[in-house]
Amino acid sequence: MAAKSVRKKTRSGKSSAPARKLKQGRKVASEQGIPARILTAVRRIPRGRVSTYGDIADVAGLPRRARMVGTVLRQTPSSRDVPWFRVINAGGRISFPAGSDAYERQRKKLESEGVVFISGRVSLKKYGWPAREEQLDELLWKIGEH
């Protein structure tokens, strides 16, 4: 059974578009914008650089939504022009299980761009995008190195 369309009256007494459709339309439009923002951020990662799921969320204007980045990348067809392989976890590691076909494919793609792995990790300080600011403790230790 179809839902009954409810029309609201405006101040002038004329009826507006159905209220239910307006709310649903706004929700759908905002949900379609989030994946696009994430994919745009991933496309911005330069060749030979990597980014973390959290950093992509920040660049897309979605702080603390690293898992959402993973979900969007997982659901994006591989035919899209998205360098998904440049996104790794916050520890500098590939998130796929080591030794799996997906792990090997991602690692080969990154190595072909010049990214170096040491003990299964990528240096985020060297290859990370956007460039990471030095942490407070790193800055303090440099003061005593004169």
N, CA, C and O atoms as CSV, one atom per row, in Angstrom:
chain,resi,resn,atom,element,x,y,z
A,1,MET,N,N,0.834,-1.183,0.000
A,1,MET,CA,C,0.000,0.000,0.000
A,1,MET,C,C,0.874,1.239,0.000
A,1,MET,O,O,1.800,1.338,0.805
A,2,ALA,N,N,0.600,2.182,-0.880
A,2,ALA,CA,C,1.395,3.398,-1.029
A,2,ALA,C,C,1.154,4.350,0.131
A,2,ALA,O,O,0.051,4.429,0.670
A,3,ALA,N,N,2.218,5.079,0.511
A,3,ALA,CA,C,2.099,6.054,1.585
A,3,ALA,C,C,1.299,7.249,1.081
A,3,ALA,O,O,1.432,7.662,-0.072
A,4,LYS,N,N,0.478,7.790,1.950
A,4,LYS,CA,C,-0.345,8.925,1.604
A,4,LYS,C,C,0.508,10.188,1.547
A,4,LYS,O,O,1.260,10.472,2.479
A,5,SER,N,N,0.397,10.936,0.474
A,5,SER,CA,C,1.154,12.157,0.288
A,5,SER,C,C,0.512,13.269,1.115
A,5,SER,O,O,-0.688,13.522,1.013
A,6,VAL,N,N,1.322,13.923,1.928
A,6,VAL,CA,C,0.833,14.995,2.781
A,6,VAL,C,C,1.343,16.308,2.230
A,6,VAL,O,O,2.542,16.460,1.996
A,7,ARG,N,N,0.452,17.256,2.020
A,7,ARG,CA,C,0.856,18.569,1.518
A,7,ARG,C,C,0.756,19.580,2.647
A,7,ARG,O,O,-0.221,19.608,3.396
A,8,LYS,N,N,1.786,20.410,2.751
A,8,LYS,CA,C,1.782,21.474,3.756
A,8,LYS,C,C,1.270,22.752,3.117
A,8,LYS,O,O,1.491,22.998,1.931
A,9,LYS,N,N,0.594,23.552,3.899
A,9,LYS,CA,C,0.117,24.846,3.426
A,9,LYS,C,C,1.142,25.914,3.764
A,9,LYS,O,O,1.668,25.946,4.876
A,10,THR,N,N,1.423,26.775,2.821
A,10,THR,CA,C,2.341,27.888,3.063
A,10,THR,C,C,1.558,29.035,3.672
A,10,THR,O,O,0.337,28.953,3.802
A,11,ARG,N,N,2.247,30.105,4.049
A,11,ARG,CA,C,1.562,31.261,4.647
A,11,ARG,C,C,0.532,31.863,3.706
A,11,ARG,O,O,-0.483,32.401,4.146
A,12,SER,N,N,0.799,31.768,2.409
A,12,SER,CA,C,-0.137,32.353,1.450
A,12,SER,C,C,-1.363,31.459,1.237
A,12,SER,O,O,-2.301,31.841,0.537
A,13,GLY,N,N,-1.349,30.272,1.845
A,13,GLY,CA,C,-2.482,29.373,1.702
A,13,GLY,C,C,-2.320,28.366,0.583
A,13,GLY,O,O,-3.145,27.464,0.445
A,14,LYS,N,N,-1.269,28.500,-0.223
A,14,LYS,CA,C,-1.025,27.558,-1.307
A,14,LYS,C,C,-0.335,26.327,-0.742
A,14,LYS,O,O,0.408,26.417,0.235
A,15,SER,N,N,-0.579,25.191,-1.352
A,15,SER,CA,C,0.072,23.979,-0.861
A,15,SER,C,C,1.432,23.810,-1.530
A,15,SER,O,O,1.617,24.141,-2.702
A,16,SER,N,N,2.384,23.283,-0.747
A,16,SER,CA,C,3.741,23.068,-1.249
A,16,SER,C,C,3.905,21.613,-1.671
A,16,SER,O,O,2.961,20.827,-1.605
A,17,ALA,N,N,5.086,21.273,-2.095
A,17,ALA,CA,C,5.382,19.887,-2.479
A,17,ALA,C,C,5.186,18.974,-1.269
A,17,ALA,O,O,5.244,19.439,-0.131
A,18,PRO,N,N,4.958,17.699,-1.500
A,18,PRO,CA,C,4.777,16.785,-0.373
A,18,PRO,C,C,5.963,16.828,0.589
A,18,PRO,O,O,7.120,16.782,0.170
A,19,ALA,N,N,5.658,16.918,1.886
A,19,ALA,CA,C,6.691,17.040,2.913
A,19,ALA,C,C,7.614,15.826,2.937
A,19,ALA,O,O,8.827,15.979,3.082
A,20,ARG,N,N,7.074,14.655,2.801
A,20,ARG,CA,C,7.881,13.436,2.871
A,20,ARG,C,C,8.929,13.409,1.752
A,20,ARG,O,O,10.078,13.043,1.995
A,21,LYS,N,N,8.553,13.785,0.556
A,21,LYS,CA,C,9.487,13.768,-0.570
A,21,LYS,C,C,10.618,14.762,-0.355
A,21,LYS,O,O,11.759,14.471,-0.715
A,22,LEU,N,N,10.336,15.922,0.218
A,22,LEU,CA,C,11.385,16.909,0.456
A,22,LEU,C,C,12.439,16.352,1.403
A,22,LEU,O,O,13.634,16.463,1.127
A,23,LYS,N,N,12.020,15.761,2.503
A,23,LYS,CA,C,12.965,15.217,3.474
A,23,LYS,C,C,13.791,14.102,2.855
A,23,LYS,O,O,15.007,14.063,3.042
A,24,GLN,N,N,13.166,13.207,2.134
A,24,GLN,CA,C,13.891,12.099,1.523
A,24,GLN,C,C,14.871,12.612,0.477
A,24,GLN,O,O,15.990,12.108,0.381
A,25,GLY,N,N,14.473,13.595,-0.298
A,25,GLY,CA,C,15.335,14.142,-1.337
A,25,GLY,C,C,16.596,14.759,-0.763
A,25,GLY,O,O,17.679,14.578,-1.319
A,26,ARG,N,N,16.474,15.487,0.344
A,26,ARG,CA,C,17.638,16.094,0.992
A,26,ARG,C,C,18.591,15.024,1.505
A,26,ARG,O,O,19.808,15.156,1.369
A,27,LYS,N,N,18.048,13.973,2.088
A,27,LYS,CA,C,18.879,12.912,2.645
A,27,LYS,C,C,19.655,12.203,1.528
A,27,LYS,O,O,20.853,11.961,1.674
A,28,VAL,N,N,19.010,11.879,0.450
A,28,VAL,CA,C,19.661,11.187,-0.659
A,28,VAL,C,C,20.751,12.059,-1.253
A,28,VAL,O,O,21.833,11.560,-1.559
A,29,ALA,N,N,20.497,13.340,-1.424
A,29,ALA,CA,C,21.493,14.235,-2.015
A,29,ALA,C,C,22.734,14.318,-1.137
A,29,ALA,O,O,23.850,14.316,-1.656
A,30,SER,N,N,22.564,14.391,0.189
A,30,SER,CA,C,23.725,14.502,1.061
A,30,SER,C,C,24.508,13.198,1.100
A,30,SER,O,O,25.733,13.235,1.211
A,31,GLU,N,N,23.855,12.056,1.014
A,31,GLU,CA,C,24.552,10.774,1.022
A,31,GLU,C,C,25.334,10.567,-0.270
A,31,GLU,O,O,26.399,9.950,-0.252
A,32,GLN,N,N,24.826,11.071,-1.383
A,32,GLN,CA,C,25.539,10.929,-2.645
A,32,GLN,C,C,26.779,11.800,-2.654
A,32,GLN,O,O,27.742,11.473,-3.346
A,33,GLY,N,N,26.792,12.898,-1.913
A,33,GLY,CA,C,27.923,13.802,-1.879
A,33,GLY,C,C,29.113,13.258,-1.108
A,33,GLY,O,O,30.255,13.552,-1.459
A,34,ILE,N,N,28.873,12.473,-0.067
A,34,ILE,CA,C,29.958,11.956,0.758
A,34,ILE,C,C,30.873,11.027,-0.031
A,34,ILE,O,O,32.085,11.243,-0.010
A,35,PRO,N,N,30.370,10.004,-0.727
A,35,PRO,CA,C,31.292,9.157,-1.508
A,35,PRO,C,C,32.066,9.953,-2.556
A,35,PRO,O,O,33.242,9.677,-2.795
A,36,ALA,N,N,31.435,10.918,-3.172
A,36,ALA,CA,C,32.115,11.729,-4.182
A,36,ALA,C,C,33.261,12.510,-3.556
A,36,ALA,O,O,34.328,12.616,-4.160
A,37,ARG,N,N,33.068,13.059,-2.359
A,37,ARG,CA,C,34.121,13.805,-1.671
A,37,ARG,C,C,35.291,12.893,-1.327
A,37,ARG,O,O,36.450,13.290,-1.444
A,38,ILE,N,N,34.984,11.670,-0.901
A,38,ILE,CA,C,36.036,10.712,-0.563
A,38,ILE,C,C,36.819,10.323,-1.807
A,38,ILE,O,O,38.049,10.311,-1.778
A,39,LEU,N,N,36.133,10.006,-2.894
A,39,LEU,CA,C,36.810,9.604,-4.123
A,39,LEU,C,C,37.643,10.747,-4.702
A,39,LEU,O,O,38.713,10.511,-5.261
A,40,THR,N,N,37.163,11.972,-4.573
A,40,THR,CA,C,37.919,13.135,-5.027
A,40,THR,C,C,39.212,13.271,-4.224
A,40,THR,O,O,40.270,13.562,-4.783
A,41,ALA,N,N,39.119,13.059,-2.913
A,41,ALA,CA,C,40.308,13.138,-2.055
A,41,ALA,C,C,41.319,12.053,-2.423
A,41,ALA,O,O,42.521,12.318,-2.451
A,42,VAL,N,N,40.854,10.844,-2.703
A,42,VAL,CA,C,41.756,9.747,-3.076
A,42,VAL,C,C,42.433,10.058,-4.403
A,42,VAL,O,O,43.615,9.763,-4.579
A,43,ARG,N,N,41.707,10.644,-5.327
A,43,ARG,CA,C,42.293,10.995,-6.633
A,43,ARG,C,C,43.381,12.057,-6.508
A,43,ARG,O,O,44.230,12.166,-7.393
A,44,ARG,N,N,43.377,12.834,-5.441
A,44,ARG,CA,C,44.367,13.893,-5.232
A,44,ARG,C,C,45.709,13.357,-4.737
A,44,ARG,O,O,46.697,14.090,-4.773
A,45,ILE,N,N,45.783,12.106,-4.276
A,45,ILE,CA,C,47.048,11.560,-3.768
A,45,ILE,C,C,48.028,11.487,-4.935
A,45,ILE,O,O,47.746,10.833,-5.939
A,46,PRO,N,N,49.180,12.156,-4.813
A,46,PRO,CA,C,50.142,12.141,-5.922
A,46,PRO,C,C,50.764,10.758,-6.137
A,46,PRO,O,O,50.829,9.942,-5.217
A,47,ARG,N,N,51.206,10.519,-7.335
A,47,ARG,CA,C,51.902,9.280,-7.681
A,47,ARG,C,C,53.149,9.149,-6.800
A,47,ARG,O,O,53.874,10.124,-6.601
A,48,GLY,N,N,53.397,7.954,-6.277
A,48,GLY,CA,C,54.554,7.718,-5.423
A,48,GLY,C,C,54.355,8.131,-3.982
A,48,GLY,O,O,55.305,8.136,-3.200
A,49,ARG,N,N,53.127,8.478,-3.621
A,49,ARG,CA,C,52.800,8.863,-2.243
A,49,ARG,C,C,51.655,7.990,-1.758
A,49,ARG,O,O,50.952,7.377,-2.561
A,50,VAL,N,N,51.467,7.933,-0.440
A,50,VAL,CA,C,50.362,7.179,0.161
A,50,VAL,C,C,49.632,8.065,1.153
A,50,VAL,O,O,50.148,9.101,1.573
A,51,SER,N,N,48.446,7.659,1.521
A,51,SER,CA,C,47.671,8.372,2.521
A,51,SER,C,C,46.955,7.354,3.382
A,51,SER,O,O,46.716,6.227,2.948
A,52,THR,N,N,46.613,7.737,4.592
A,52,THR,CA,C,45.880,6.833,5.475
A,52,THR,C,C,44.380,7.062,5.296
A,52,THR,O,O,43.945,8.085,4.767
A,53,TYR,N,N,43.618,6.093,5.744
A,53,TYR,CA,C,42.160,6.222,5.681
A,53,TYR,C,C,41.710,7.468,6.451
A,53,TYR,O,O,40.831,8.198,5.992
A,54,GLY,N,N,42.307,7.708,7.609
A,54,GLY,CA,C,41.954,8.875,8.407
A,54,GLY,C,C,42.309,10.193,7.744
A,54,GLY,O,O,41.553,11.162,7.818
A,55,ASP,N,N,43.474,10.223,7.090
A,55,ASP,CA,C,43.872,11.455,6.394
A,55,ASP,C,C,42.939,11.756,5.220
A,55,ASP,O,O,42.621,12.915,4.958
A,56,ILE,N,N,42.507,10.719,4.523
A,56,ILE,CA,C,41.562,10.921,3.411
A,56,ILE,C,C,40.238,11.465,3.956
A,56,ILE,O,O,39.634,12.357,3.361
A,57,ALA,N,N,39.798,10.923,5.085
A,57,ALA,CA,C,38.569,11.433,5.697
A,57,ALA,C,C,38.722,12.911,6.042
A,57,ALA,O,O,37.808,13.702,5.809
A,58,ASP,N,N,39.873,13.285,6.595
A,58,ASP,CA,C,40.111,14.694,6.932
A,58,ASP,C,C,40.109,15.579,5.693
A,58,ASP,O,O,39.491,16.643,5.686
A,59,VAL,N,N,40.802,15.139,4.642
A,59,VAL,CA,C,40.866,15.919,3.400
A,59,VAL,C,C,39.464,16.076,2.802
A,59,VAL,O,O,39.145,17.116,2.226
A,60,ALA,N,N,38.641,15.053,2.940
A,60,ALA,CA,C,37.274,15.096,2.407
A,60,ALA,C,C,36.328,15.888,3.297
A,60,ALA,O,O,35.154,16.053,2.965
A,61,GLY,N,N,36.828,16.378,4.422
A,61,GLY,CA,C,35.980,17.144,5.338
A,61,GLY,C,C,35.117,16.260,6.214
A,61,GLY,O,O,34.041,16.670,6.649
A,62,LEU,N,N,35.585,15.045,6.475
A,62,LEU,CA,C,34.839,14.080,7.285
A,62,LEU,C,C,35.727,13.545,8.410
A,62,LEU,O,O,36.021,12.350,8.442
A,63,PRO,N,N,36.155,14.402,9.325
A,63,PRO,CA,C,37.067,13.942,10.372
A,63,PRO,C,C,36.482,12.782,11.175
A,63,PRO,O,O,35.275,12.709,11.405
A,64,ARG,N,N,37.368,11.881,11.594
A,64,ARG,CA,C,37.006,10.716,12.413
A,64,ARG,C,C,36.112,9.726,11.663
A,64,ARG,O,O,35.356,8.985,12.293
A,65,ARG,N,N,36.183,9.701,10.354
A,65,ARG,CA,C,35.365,8.786,9.560
A,65,ARG,C,C,36.229,7.877,8.682
A,65,ARG,O,O,35.892,7.629,7.524
A,66,ALA,N,N,37.341,7.382,9.233
A,66,ALA,CA,C,38.256,6.533,8.476
A,66,ALA,C,C,37.561,5.267,7.977
A,66,ALA,O,O,37.812,4.824,6.856
A,67,ARG,N,N,36.702,4.690,8.788
A,67,ARG,CA,C,35.998,3.467,8.368
A,67,ARG,C,C,35.085,3.727,7.179
A,67,ARG,O,O,34.894,2.859,6.328
A,68,MET,N,N,34.526,4.925,7.131
A,68,MET,CA,C,33.662,5.275,6.009
A,68,MET,C,C,34.475,5.309,4.708
A,68,MET,O,O,33.979,4.924,3.650
A,69,VAL,N,N,35.707,5.766,4.797
A,69,VAL,CA,C,36.583,5.794,3.622
A,69,VAL,C,C,36.797,4.370,3.118
A,69,VAL,O,O,36.707,4.110,1.918
A,70,GLY,N,N,37.081,3.450,4.038
A,70,GLY,CA,C,37.259,2.053,3.657
A,70,GLY,C,C,36.019,1.466,3.013
A,70,GLY,O,O,36.112,0.723,2.036
A,71,THR,N,N,34.861,1.798,3.558
A,71,THR,CA,C,33.608,1.293,3.007
A,71,THR,C,C,33.381,1.815,1.595
A,71,THR,O,O,33.007,1.053,0.703
A,72,VAL,N,N,33.605,3.106,1.389
A,72,VAL,CA,C,33.407,3.694,0.059
A,72,VAL,C,C,34.368,3.064,-0.946
A,72,VAL,O,O,33.963,2.724,-2.058
A,73,LEU,N,N,35.637,2.903,-0.565
A,73,LEU,CA,C,36.606,2.300,-1.486
A,73,LEU,C,C,36.243,0.854,-1.809
A,73,LEU,O,O,36.387,0.412,-2.949
A,74,ARG,N,N,35.775,0.125,-0.808
A,74,ARG,CA,C,35.389,-1.276,-1.025
A,74,ARG,C,C,34.202,-1.373,-1.982
A,74,ARG,O,O,34.125,-2.313,-2.772
A,75,GLN,N,N,33.280,-0.418,-1.921
A,75,GLN,CA,C,32.069,-0.465,-2.742
A,75,GLN,C,C,32.242,0.181,-4.118
A,75,GLN,O,O,31.348,0.089,-4.959
A,76,THR,N,N,33.372,0.825,-4.350
A,76,THR,CA,C,33.604,1.494,-5.631
A,76,THR,C,C,34.076,0.481,-6.661
A,76,THR,O,O,35.024,-0.260,-6.401
A,77,PRO,N,N,33.438,0.431,-7.820
A,77,PRO,CA,C,33.875,-0.511,-8.866
A,77,PRO,C,C,35.318,-0.243,-9.281
A,77,PRO,O,O,35.749,0.909,-9.339
A,78,SER,N,N,36.056,-1.299,-9.567
A,78,SER,CA,C,37.468,-1.146,-9.936
A,78,SER,C,C,37.638,-0.442,-11.276
A,78,SER,O,O,38.732,0.019,-11.599
A,79,SER,N,N,36.573,-0.356,-12.051
A,79,SER,CA,C,36.656,0.312,-13.351
A,79,SER,C,C,36.762,1.828,-13.212
A,79,SER,O,O,37.124,2.508,-14.172
A,80,ARG,N,N,36.452,2.369,-12.032
A,80,ARG,CA,C,36.536,3.816,-11.810
A,80,ARG,C,C,37.993,4.252,-11.771
A,80,ARG,O,O,38.882,3.465,-11.446
A,81,ASP,N,N,38.221,5.489,-12.100
A,81,ASP,CA,C,39.556,6.065,-12.145
A,81,ASP,C,C,39.983,6.513,-10.737
A,81,ASP,O,O,40.130,7.708,-10.479
A,82,VAL,N,N,40.179,5.543,-9.831
A,82,VAL,CA,C,40.506,5.847,-8.442
A,82,VAL,C,C,41.754,5.057,-8.031
A,82,VAL,O,O,41.747,3.828,-8.101
A,83,PRO,N,N,42.820,5.736,-7.605
A,83,PRO,CA,C,44.028,5.030,-7.177
A,83,PRO,C,C,43.887,4.502,-5.741
A,83,PRO,O,O,44.593,4.954,-4.840
A,84,TRP,N,N,42.993,3.567,-5.539
A,84,TRP,CA,C,42.668,3.008,-4.224
A,84,TRP,C,C,43.897,2.441,-3.519
A,84,TRP,O,O,43.972,2.449,-2.290
A,85,PHE,N,N,44.854,1.951,-4.298
A,85,PHE,CA,C,46.017,1.281,-3.740
A,85,PHE,C,C,46.936,2.228,-2.978
A,85,PHE,O,O,47.815,1.772,-2.248
A,86,ARG,N,N,46.752,3.532,-3.133
A,86,ARG,CA,C,47.567,4.512,-2.415
A,86,ARG,C,C,47.069,4.772,-0.999
A,86,ARG,O,O,47.672,5.563,-0.273
A,87,VAL,N,N,45.984,4.125,-0.593
A,87,VAL,CA,C,45.432,4.313,0.745
A,87,VAL,C,C,45.817,3.113,1.611
A,87,VAL,O,O,45.522,1.966,1.277
A,88,ILE,N,N,46.487,3.407,2.738
A,88,ILE,CA,C,46.934,2.364,3.661
A,88,ILE,C,C,46.477,2.719,5.073
A,88,ILE,O,O,45.888,3.777,5.292
A,89,ASN,N,N,46.750,1.831,6.030
A,89,ASN,CA,C,46.284,2.114,7.387
A,89,ASN,C,C,47.243,3.044,8.135
A,89,ASN,O,O,48.330,3.351,7.645
A,90,ALA,N,N,46.833,3.482,9.313
A,90,ALA,CA,C,47.586,4.481,10.079
A,90,ALA,C,C,48.943,3.971,10.540
A,90,ALA,O,O,49.816,4.772,10.876
A,91,GLY,N,N,49.139,2.657,10.565
A,91,GLY,CA,C,50.419,2.087,10.947
A,91,GLY,C,C,51.401,2.010,9.790
A,91,GLY,O,O,52.520,1.526,9.961
A,92,GLY,N,N,51.000,2.479,8.617
A,92,GLY,CA,C,51.863,2.429,7.446
A,92,GLY,C,C,51.842,1.081,6.751
A,92,GLY,O,O,52.711,0.792,5.928
A,93,ARG,N,N,50.865,0.260,7.071
A,93,ARG,CA,C,50.763,-1.085,6.495
A,93,ARG,C,C,49.563,-1.187,5.558
A,93,ARG,O,O,48.607,-0.418,5.650
A,94,ILE,N,N,49.645,-2.154,4.664
A,94,ILE,CA,C,48.509,-2.488,3.805
A,94,ILE,C,C,47.495,-3.230,4.669
A,94,ILE,O,O,47.865,-4.096,5.461
A,95,SER,N,N,46.233,-2.894,4.519
A,95,SER,CA,C,45.203,-3.474,5.380
A,95,SER,C,C,44.796,-4.893,5.005
A,95,SER,O,O,44.236,-5.608,5.837
A,96,PHE,N,N,45.063,-5.316,3.773
A,96,PHE,CA,C,44.739,-6.684,3.383
A,96,PHE,C,C,45.653,-7.656,4.127
A,96,PHE,O,O,46.765,-7.283,4.503
A,97,PRO,N,N,45.209,-8.887,4.344
A,97,PRO,CA,C,46.070,-9.872,5.008
A,97,PRO,C,C,47.347,-10.117,4.194
A,97,PRO,O,O,47.294,-10.293,2.977
A,98,ALA,N,N,48.489,-10.125,4.882
A,98,ALA,CA,C,49.776,-10.350,4.214
A,98,ALA,C,C,49.746,-11.696,3.489
A,98,ALA,O,O,49.297,-12.704,4.035
A,99,GLY,N,N,50.224,-11.689,2.269
A,99,GLY,CA,C,50.257,-12.910,1.475
A,99,GLY,C,C,49.036,-13.126,0.600
A,99,GLY,O,O,49.060,-13.980,-0.287
A,100,SER,N,N,47.962,-12.368,0.831
A,100,SER,CA,C,46.756,-12.516,0.011
A,100,SER,C,C,46.998,-11.905,-1.366
A,100,SER,O,O,47.907,-11.093,-1.538
A,101,ASP,N,N,46.185,-12.298,-2.344
A,101,ASP,CA,C,46.318,-11.746,-3.693
A,101,ASP,C,C,46.137,-10.227,-3.687
A,101,ASP,O,O,46.865,-9.507,-4.371
A,102,ALA,N,N,45.155,-9.744,-2.906
A,102,ALA,CA,C,44.895,-8.306,-2.847
A,102,ALA,C,C,46.101,-7.565,-2.248
A,102,ALA,O,O,46.468,-6.491,-2.725
A,103,TYR,N,N,46.712,-8.136,-1.211
A,103,TYR,CA,C,47.894,-7.536,-0.593
A,103,TYR,C,C,49.020,-7.424,-1.610
A,103,TYR,O,O,49.635,-6.368,-1.756
A,104,GLU,N,N,49.283,-8.521,-2.308
A,104,GLU,CA,C,50.372,-8.540,-3.293
A,104,GLU,C,C,50.118,-7.553,-4.426
A,104,GLU,O,O,51.046,-6.886,-4.884
A,105,ARG,N,N,48.863,-7.452,-4.885
A,105,ARG,CA,C,48.518,-6.530,-5.961
A,105,ARG,C,C,48.748,-5.084,-5.515
A,105,ARG,O,O,49.321,-4.292,-6.263
A,106,GLN,N,N,48.305,-4.730,-4.295
A,106,GLN,CA,C,48.477,-3.371,-3.805
A,106,GLN,C,C,49.964,-3.045,-3.605
A,106,GLN,O,O,50.425,-1.964,-3.972
A,107,ARG,N,N,50.691,-3.978,-3.029
A,107,ARG,CA,C,52.113,-3.737,-2.791
A,107,ARG,C,C,52.874,-3.538,-4.102
A,107,ARG,O,O,53.716,-2.646,-4.200
A,108,LYS,N,N,52.583,-4.364,-5.108
A,108,LYS,CA,C,53.257,-4.234,-6.408
A,108,LYS,C,C,52.949,-2.892,-7.063
A,108,LYS,O,O,53.833,-2.269,-7.651
A,109,LYS,N,N,51.707,-2.449,-6.964
A,109,LYS,CA,C,51.333,-1.159,-7.544
A,109,LYS,C,C,52.103,-0.024,-6.855
A,109,LYS,O,O,52.596,0.887,-7.519
A,110,LEU,N,N,52.203,-0.086,-5.528
A,110,LEU,CA,C,52.919,0.959,-4.801
A,110,LEU,C,C,54.418,0.913,-5.111
A,110,LEU,O,O,55.039,1.956,-5.320
A,111,GLU,N,N,54.993,-0.277,-5.142
A,111,GLU,CA,C,56.420,-0.394,-5.444
A,111,GLU,C,C,56.735,0.073,-6.864
A,111,GLU,O,O,57.806,0.624,-7.116
A,112,SER,N,N,55.802,-0.148,-7.788
A,112,SER,CA,C,56.030,0.314,-9.167
A,112,SER,C,C,56.052,1.841,-9.251
A,112,SER,O,O,56.578,2.399,-10.213
A,113,GLU,N,N,55.483,2.521,-8.248
A,113,GLU,CA,C,55.512,3.986,-8.188
A,113,GLU,C,C,56.683,4.497,-7.356
A,113,GLU,O,O,56.830,5.705,-7.170
A,114,GLY,N,N,57.527,3.578,-6.848
A,114,GLY,CA,C,58.699,3.989,-6.089
A,114,GLY,C,C,58.537,3.995,-4.586
A,114,GLY,O,O,59.445,4.432,-3.879
A,115,VAL,N,N,57.403,3.521,-4.069
A,115,VAL,CA,C,57.188,3.473,-2.633
A,115,VAL,C,C,57.968,2.275,-2.080
A,115,VAL,O,O,57.867,1.165,-2.602
A,116,VAL,N,N,58.743,2.511,-1.025
A,116,VAL,CA,C,59.598,1.478,-0.446
A,116,VAL,C,C,58.966,0.937,0.838
A,116,VAL,O,O,58.485,1.697,1.678
A,117,PHE,N,N,58.976,-0.392,0.970
A,117,PHE,CA,C,58.489,-1.061,2.167
A,117,PHE,C,C,59.692,-1.532,2.980
A,117,PHE,O,O,60.626,-2.117,2.431
A,118,ILE,N,N,59.668,-1.280,4.272
A,118,ILE,CA,C,60.685,-1.794,5.188
A,118,ILE,C,C,59.947,-2.553,6.281
A,118,ILE,O,O,59.172,-1.977,7.043
A,119,SER,N,N,60.202,-3.853,6.342
A,119,SER,CA,C,59.509,-4.743,7.293
A,119,SER,C,C,57.999,-4.644,7.142
A,119,SER,O,O,57.266,-4.631,8.131
A,120,GLY,N,N,57.538,-4.574,5.899
A,120,GLY,CA,C,56.101,-4.546,5.629
A,120,GLY,C,C,55.427,-3.206,5.857
A,120,GLY,O,O,54.202,-3.111,5.790
A,121,ARG,N,N,56.215,-2.162,6.126
A,121,ARG,CA,C,55.656,-0.834,6.395
A,121,ARG,C,C,56.191,0.203,5.424
A,121,ARG,O,O,57.280,0.079,4.865
A,122,VAL,N,N,55.370,1.236,5.249
A,122,VAL,CA,C,55.750,2.398,4.440
A,122,VAL,C,C,55.995,3.550,5.415
A,122,VAL,O,O,55.218,3.742,6.351
A,123,SER,N,N,57.044,4.302,5.210
A,123,SER,CA,C,57.311,5.466,6.047
A,123,SER,C,C,56.309,6.566,5.693
A,123,SER,O,O,56.359,7.138,4.604
A,124,LEU,N,N,55.410,6.849,6.617
A,124,LEU,CA,C,54.427,7.911,6.373
A,124,LEU,C,C,55.091,9.278,6.403
A,124,LEU,O,O,54.604,10.225,5.786
A,125,LYS,N,N,56.196,9.378,7.118
A,125,LYS,CA,C,56.923,10.646,7.165
A,125,LYS,C,C,57.510,10.959,5.785
A,125,LYS,O,O,57.509,12.111,5.350
A,126,LYS,N,N,58.011,9.928,5.103
A,126,LYS,CA,C,58.645,10.114,3.802
A,126,LYS,C,C,57.640,10.111,2.656
A,126,LYS,O,O,57.728,10.950,1.759
A,127,TYR,N,N,56.677,9.173,2.670
A,127,TYR,CA,C,55.759,8.983,1.545
A,127,TYR,C,C,54.335,9.472,1.811
A,127,TYR,O,O,53.489,9.437,0.917
A,128,GLY,N,N,54.069,9.924,3.028
A,128,GLY,CA,C,52.701,10.302,3.392
A,128,GLY,C,C,52.214,11.562,2.712
A,128,GLY,O,O,52.974,12.506,2.495
A,129,TRP,N,N,50.935,11.562,2.379
A,129,TRP,CA,C,50.268,12.733,1.817
A,129,TRP,C,C,48.944,12.912,2.533
A,129,TRP,O,O,48.252,11.917,2.748
A,130,PRO,N,N,48.552,14.100,2.910
A,130,PRO,CA,C,49.342,15.312,2.867
A,130,PRO,C,C,50.499,15.217,3.859
A,130,PRO,O,O,50.472,14.392,4.773
A,131,ALA,N,N,51.511,16.059,3.679
A,131,ALA,CA,C,52.700,16.016,4.523
A,131,ALA,C,C,52.299,16.129,5.983
A,131,ALA,O,O,51.487,16.978,6.354
A,132,ARG,N,N,52.872,15.273,6.801
A,132,ARG,CA,C,52.553,15.282,8.231
A,132,ARG,C,C,53.396,16.335,8.952
A,132,ARG,O,O,54.583,16.506,8.673
A,133,GLU,N,N,52.754,17.027,9.877
A,133,GLU,CA,C,53.502,17.965,10.709
A,133,GLU,C,C,54.246,17.160,11.761
A,133,GLU,O,O,53.780,16.106,12.196
A,134,GLU,N,N,55.389,17.655,12.162
A,134,GLU,CA,C,56.152,16.951,13.181
A,134,GLU,C,C,55.398,17.008,14.501
A,134,GLU,O,O,54.752,18.002,14.832
A,135,GLN,N,N,55.499,15.918,15.238
A,135,GLN,CA,C,54.842,15.834,16.535
A,135,GLN,C,C,55.619,16.671,17.550
A,135,GLN,O,O,56.805,16.942,17.362
A,136,LEU,N,N,54.947,17.075,18.619
A,136,LEU,CA,C,55.560,17.923,19.629
A,136,LEU,C,C,56.826,17.296,20.196
A,136,LEU,O,O,57.822,17.997,20.375
A,137,ASP,N,N,56.818,15.997,20.483
A,137,ASP,CA,C,58.009,15.370,21.055
A,137,ASP,C,C,59.181,15.390,20.065
A,137,ASP,O,O,60.331,15.522,20.483
A,138,GLU,N,N,58.906,15.262,18.756
A,138,GLU,CA,C,59.974,15.337,17.760
A,138,GLU,C,C,60.585,16.734,17.748
A,138,GLU,O,O,61.803,16.880,17.645
A,139,LEU,N,N,59.746,17.756,17.852
A,139,LEU,CA,C,60.243,19.131,17.869
A,139,LEU,C,C,61.076,19.394,19.122
A,139,LEU,O,O,62.105,20.066,19.047
A,140,LEU,N,N,60.647,18.874,20.270
A,140,LEU,CA,C,61.385,19.076,21.514
A,140,LEU,C,C,62.746,18.400,21.473
A,140,LEU,O,O,63.724,18.961,21.965
A,141,TRP,N,N,62.829,17.221,20.904
A,141,TRP,CA,C,64.112,16.517,20.836
A,141,TRP,C,C,65.067,17.237,19.885
A,141,TRP,O,O,66.280,17.178,20.087
A,142,LYS,N,N,64.567,17.901,18.878
A,142,LYS,CA,C,65.432,18.646,17.955
A,142,LYS,C,C,66.070,19.856,18.628
A,142,LYS,O,O,67.173,20.258,18.257
A,143,ILE,N,N,65.385,20.444,19.620
A,143,ILE,CA,C,65.912,21.614,20.308
A,143,ILE,C,C,67.252,21.311,20.953
A,143,ILE,O,O,68.164,22.137,20.906
A,144,GLY,N,N,67.384,20.133,21.557
A,144,GLY,CA,C,68.619,19.756,22.226
A,144,GLY,C,C,69.712,19.258,21.302
A,144,GLY,O,O,70.800,18.933,21.776
A,145,GLU,N,N,69.464,19.184,19.991
A,145,GLU,CA,C,70.437,18.639,19.049
A,145,GLU,C,C,71.392,19.685,18.491
A,145,GLU,O,O,72.237,19.341,17.665
A,146,HIS,N,N,71.301,20.913,18.894
A,146,HIS,CA,C,72.133,21.988,18.325
A,146,HIS,C,C,73.472,21.497,18.100
A,146,HIS,O,O,74.331,22.241,17.627
